[in-house]
C-alpha cells in the first residue's frame, strides 16, 4: 500500500532539516505505534522496516524507548530454535 501526504513545502523543509527523510520517519513512526498497540509482532516490525536481524530490531526498539513485546508465540518460537540448535 502506498500512502500520500500533502504538506506545505515550508513545513516539509523544516521537518527534513530536523529528521531527514520524511518517508522513512513516517514509516518508523507508524511501525512503532502499531507495535506498541500490539497490532504487529516483533518479526513483522522487523519485516516492515527491513531490519537485518532480531538484534537490530531489539536495538531499534531500545533506541526508541519501547519495551519488547514478548508473547507466548515468540517464546515457543525461541524454544523451537533452541531445540533445533541442540540437534546440530
N, C-alpha and C positions, 0 to 999 in steps of 0.2 A: 504494500500500500504506500502511496505517496501522499504526503500532506503538504499543502502550500499555505504559507502565512504571509500576508501582506503587511509590511512595516514601513513607516516613513523612513526615507533614506537617512535623514539626520540622526534618527534614533538608532538605526542599524549601524551606522558608522561608530557611534559611541559604544554600543554593545560589542561590536567586533574588536574595538581597541581594548576593551576590558577582558573579553572572553575568547577572542579568536573566532574560529569557525562556528557560526551560529547553528548550522545544521547539526554539527557534532554535539554542541552544547544542548540543543533541544532533545536529541536522541538520548543522551546520557540522563538528562533530567526526567524524561518520560520513563526510561528504563528503571531508574531508581525509585520513582514514585510507584510504578507497577510492582516492583519488588517489595517495597515497604508495605504495600497493601496486599501482599501475597497473591497477586494476580499472575505472577510468573515465578518460576523456580530459579534457583541459582544457575542451573545449567542453561535455562532459557535466557537468563540475563547475559551469561557468557556468549551464547549464540547471537543474541540481539546486538551486542556490542562488538562482536567478532574478536573476543579476547582469546589468547592462545592457550591458556591453561586455567585450571582451578585456582592455582596460586595467584595468577594475575587477576582473576575475578575477586578473590578474597582481598587482595591488596587494594583493588579499586573500591570495594565496599568499605574497607578500613579508612581509606583516604577521604571517603565521603561521610565518615562518621556513622555508618549504618551497620547494625549487627547482622550477622549471618543468620538467615532463616534455615534452620536445620530440622527437617521433619523426619518422620518415620521412614518415608520412601528413600530419602537420601541416606539414612543410617543403614537401611537394608542394602542399598547400592554399595556403600562402603564395605559392608561385611562380605558381599559377593566378590568385590575386588580383592579384599584381603585373602579370602579363600582361594581365589584363582592364583594369586601370587605365591601362596604357600605350596601349591601344587607344582610350581616351576622348579 
